[in-house]
Amino acid sequence: YKLTQKSSQITYSYACNNSSPREGNLMNDDEDGFTPLSMNVYPNPALSGSDLNMHIASEEATSASLIITDMLGRTVVNKSVALSGYYESDVTVSLDGIKPGYYMVVVSTDEERVSKALIIE
């Protein structure tokens, strides 16, 4: 990790090797500029009892597992989703019965995994 400051700008550099975890989308080596697996979660923070919306982009059409866990690792949502490949798939999850708190949203395929923090109020 490297944090540098030039005048009023701050630059953050992250270097990884083949053994580094691939959480999120920190680097992309694809020539076409497409990120293999990415996710946007909104609204965040979300209201308990409302719906959570997600855009999930995948390089290829595949099925994925969508899991929301609390901070103790207990699964509160477990859903299978179909991803379109090269397009964003829109997914909606009901937050009915989920208490306010901090959660992790994890989408994983056989080859990749991406996670985002979620706050429910």
Disulfide bonds with the S-S distance in Angstrom:
none
